[in-house]
């Protein structure tokens, strides 16, 4: 009996290596995904896709396709510009000395606002500021950015382009002809320049979205 049991044990010992030798390496690879390069590449692609989706969700987008910061900033700039234009218009028709502005060799608001260059075709520049910023508020409102009418978009772009050209003329008149600058006028000029940049960015983004390409800014 002892001899028989020894033979059985030796036989079983011989069988075990054969069983281990036939283990499928594919099963081991599946059991250990880290050792499988295909699994690693799929996981990397999944992580990249998830990262791209989260990155695109960082910037809130308005229903128009324009970022919310762009809509909000353009509207805010238009409102502030209108406020400054209202103040300058009131000062023009009431008392120019009421302008809160320091006077020195460089800055002199009264000198600028009472100069011949402060009138264009007989219209005060301050009033032209009102004419510019009132439609800009409408065109830069959420409704204006949501509008799909090409005319709205092009009117907005044309408006800021004309405003920028006018600013260049006024700044040149202050520096070359008048020899002084106006703090309040400079504020309007800076707002107009910033509004021009914001509107151009919005126009660029929306044009690329229509072409099927993602706009970037």
ABEGO torsion letter per residue (X at the ends): XAAAAAAAAAAAAAAAAAAAAABBAAAAAAABAAABAAAAAAAAAAAAAAAAAAAAAABBBBAAGBBAAAAAAAAAAAAAAAAAAAAAAAAAABBAAABBBBBBAABBAAAAAABAAABBGGBBAAAAAAAAAAAAAAAABAAAAABABAAAAAAAAAAAAAAAAAAAAAAAAAAAAAGBBBAAAAAAAAAAAAAAAAAAAAAAAAAAAAAGBBBBX
